[in-house]
C-alpha cells in the first residue's frame, strides 16, 4: 500500500492540475465510490475548479473552489495518472479543461469520496510525522503500552506510516519491533523520532518505494526500495552486522528486523 512518501510524491506530481476546471467526470466502477452514486457525483463536481491538492496521512485531498473536497485513498494498487491512457482498470476519469486525470486500480481496494467538509476518518488521523514535535511524540509513546510496530501502523497515533517505513525506522533507531512504547527511554525515543523523520524525508526525495504497482502521476517509479535495509529482506544479511534479517508477525502484520542490531 502506498505510504506517506508515495502519496506525497503523487501529490507533488499533481500540482499542475491546481487551477484547472473539471469539464466532465466519468465514474465507471461504483465500488470505488464512498457515499455517492456515479452519475450524481459526476454532476456535482462538473464545472468545479480544483483549487488545491494536498496530502493528509495516506489520503489525497483535492479541494474544489466554492467548497468541498474530492478525497482519494489509493488502497493497495490505486494510481492517479495525468493524461494517461485509459485501460481495463481505469475506474474514474476527470476530463479537465487541459488534459485528464485518471484513477486506475486493479484490485479496487482504493476509494474516491466527496464531502463538503473533511471526512471524519481523515480528521481523526494522528499528527503528521514530519510536523509533530519531539515532546508530543515522546508523550504519546509514554501513554501507550502497545508494541512499537503495531503502534507505528496506528493511523491515529501517527498518520501516513505503514509497514515499509515502520520497519526501516525501527532498524535505523536500533529498536526491536516488539519493544513496548511506554518503556522507551527518552534517548531511545529521540532516536526513533529522528529515524522516522530521516527515513520519510529520504524516501520522499527518492520518489517513494516502487515495489509493485506504485508510480507517481506522471507514471514514474520511485527508487527508495534500493535503500531498504530490512523491509522485504528476510534471510539476507544485515547491512550493519551480517546477521540474517528475520521476519515475524505482530498483530497480523509482518515486521522485518535484525535480531542483533535491534534491541528491546
MARDRENVEX-660591 format. One record per residue (C-alpha): residue in one letter; z, y, x. Coordinates in steps of 0.2 Angstrom, whole numbers, padded with zeros to 4 digits, always signed. Example, Ala and Ser with C-alpha at 12.3 -4.5 7.8 and 13.67 -1.06 7.14 Angstrom:
// MARDRENVEX-660591
A+0039-0022+0062
S+0036-0005+0068
This chain:
// MARDRENVEX-660591
X+0000+0000+0000
X-0004+0017+0007
X+0012+0026+0013
X+0016+0044+0017
X+0004+0046+0032
X-0011+0038+0022
X-0008+0048+0007
X-0005+0064+0017
X-0021+0061+0026
X-0031+0059+0009
X-0023+0075+0003
X-0028+0084+0018
X-0046+0077+0017
X-0047+0083-0002
X-0043+0101+0002
X-0062+0106+0000
X-0060+0101-0019
X-0047+0115-0022
X-0055+0129-0032
X-0069+0118-0040
X-0071+0116-0059
X-0071+0099-0067
X-0088+0098-0076
X-0086+0081-0083
X-0074+0066-0082
X-0078+0048-0084
X-0063+0036-0085
X-0071+0018-0085
X-0055+0007-0085
X-0041+0011-0097
X-0029+0000-0087
X-0028+0013-0073
X-0023+0027-0085
X-0005+0030-0090
X-0001+0038-0107
X-0019+0043-0111
X-0035+0037-0119
X-0050+0039-0108
X-0061+0050-0120
X-0046+0061-0124
X-0041+0063-0106
X-0059+0067-0101
X-0060+0081-0115
X-0043+0088-0110
X-0047+0091-0092
X-0066+0096-0094
X-0069+0113-0089
X-0052+0115-0080
X-0052+0121-0062
X-0042+0111-0048
X-0030+0124-0042
X-0022+0114-0028
X-0020+0097-0021
X-0003+0091-0014
X+0007+0076-0010
X+0024+0071-0016
X+0030+0054-0009
X+0016+0042-0011
X+0009+0052-0026
X-0006+0064-0026
X-0004+0079-0037
X-0020+0089-0042
X-0013+0105-0050
X-0025+0112-0063
X-0027+0131-0067
X-0019+0136-0084
X-0006+0122-0081
X-0005+0103-0080
X-0007+0090-0066
X-0018+0075-0063
X-0006+0063-0054
X-0014+0049-0044
X-0005+0034-0036
X-0016+0023-0025
X-0007+0007-0028
X-0012-0007-0016
X-0031-0003-0015
X-0034+0013-0023
X-0046+0026-0015
X-0051+0044-0019
X-0068+0047-0012
X-0078+0064-0011
X-0096+0062-0015
X-0096+0043-0013
X-0107+0030-0021
X-0100+0023-0037
X-0099+0004-0037
X-0091-0010-0047
X-0073-0005-0043
X-0076+0013-0047
X-0064+0016-0062
X-0065+0035-0063
X-0077+0049-0059
X-0074+0068-0059
X-0090+0077-0059
X-0086+0094-0051
X-0097+0110-0050
X-0101+0105-0032
X-0100+0086-0029
X-0089+0072-0037
X-0073+0064-0034
X-0072+0045-0037
X-0057+0034-0039
X-0060+0016-0033
X-0048+0002-0035
X-0052-0016-0033
X-0035-0023-0038
X-0032-0010-0051
X-0013-0008-0046
X-0015+0011-0044
X-0015+0024-0058
X-0020+0041-0065
X-0009+0051-0076
X-0010+0068-0084
X+0005+0079-0088
X+0009+0097-0092
X+0024+0095-0080
X+0028+0084-0065
X+0032+0067-0072
X+0050+0061-0072
X+0047+0047-0060
X+0039+0059-0047
X+0053+0072-0050
X+0066+0059-0047
X+0059+0055-0029
X+0071+0057-0015
X+0069+0070-0001
X+0053+0071+0010
X+0057+0063+0027
X+0049+0077+0036
X+0058+0090+0027
X+0076+0083+0024
X+0089+0090+0036
X+0099+0078+0048
X+0115+0082+0040
X+0109+0077+0022
X+0101+0062+0029
X+0117+0056+0038
X+0127+0060+0022
X+0116+0049+0012
X+0117+0035+0024
X+0136+0036+0024
X+0136+0034+0005
X+0126+0018+0005
X+0132+0001+0008
X+0115-0007+0007
X+0105-0014+0021
X+0094-0002+0030
X+0077-0010+0027
X+0078-0010+0008
X+0086+0007+0008
X+0072+0015+0018
X+0060+0007+0005
X+0070+0015-0010
X+0060+0030-0015
X+0075+0039-0022
X+0083+0038-0005
X+0068+0044+0005
X+0051+0047-0003
X+0035+0040+0005
X+0041+0027+0017
X+0035+0009+0015
X+0035-0007+0024
X+0025-0001+0039
X+0034+0014+0044
X+0051+0007+0040
X+0048-0007+0052
X+0041+0005+0065
X+0055+0017+0064
X+0069+0004+0065
X+0061-0003+0080
X+0060+0014+0089
X+0078+0018+0084
X+0083+0000+0091
X+0092-0004+0074
X+0091-0021+0066
X+0084-0020+0048
X+0099-0029+0041
X+0111-0016+0048
X+0122-0008+0034
X+0118+0010+0031
X+0136+0016+0029
X+0142+0009+0046
X+0129+0018+0057
X+0137+0029+0069
X+0131+0047+0070
X+0122+0045+0086
X+0113+0030+0079
X+0109+0039+0063
X+0102+0053+0073
X+0091+0040+0082
X+0084+0033+0066
X+0081+0051+0059
X+0071+0056+0074
X+0062+0039+0074
X+0056+0041+0056
X+0050+0059+0059
X+0041+0054+0075
X+0033+0039+0068
X+0027+0048+0052
X+0020+0063+0062
X+0011+0052+0074
X+0004+0041+0060
X-0002+0057+0051
X-0010+0063+0067
X-0019+0047+0069
X-0026+0047+0051
X-0014+0033+0045
X-0015+0015+0046
X-0031+0006+0040
X-0025-0012+0038
X-0036-0017+0023
X-0044-0005+0011
X-0037+0012+0016
X-0049+0026+0020
X-0047+0045+0018
X-0058+0055+0005
X-0072+0055+0017
X-0072+0036+0020
X-0064+0037+0037
X-0052+0024+0043
X-0036+0028+0052
X-0031+0021+0068
X-0012+0021+0069
X-0012+0002+0067
X-0017+0001+0085
X+0000+0008+0089
X+0010-0003+0078
X+0024-0011+0089
X+0032-0023+0077
X+0023-0022+0060
X+0012-0037+0057
X+0015-0044+0075
X+0026-0059+0071
X+0026-0071+0086
X+0019-0058+0098
X+0029-0052+0112
X+0039-0036+0110
X+0031-0022+0119
X+0048-0017+0127
X+0056-0034+0132
X+0043-0048+0129
X+0054-0057+0116
X+0043-0064+0101
X+0043-0052+0086
X+0052-0060+0071
X+0049-0058+0053
X+0062-0061+0039
X+0063-0057+0021
X+0075-0045+0014
X+0076-0041-0005
X+0059-0049-0007
X+0051-0038+0006
X+0046-0043+0024
X+0054-0035+0039
X+0047-0036+0057
X+0058-0033+0071
X+0063-0038+0089
X+0079-0048+0089
X+0083-0042+0107
X+0079-0024+0106
X+0086-0020+0088
X+0105-0022+0086
X+0116-0022+0071
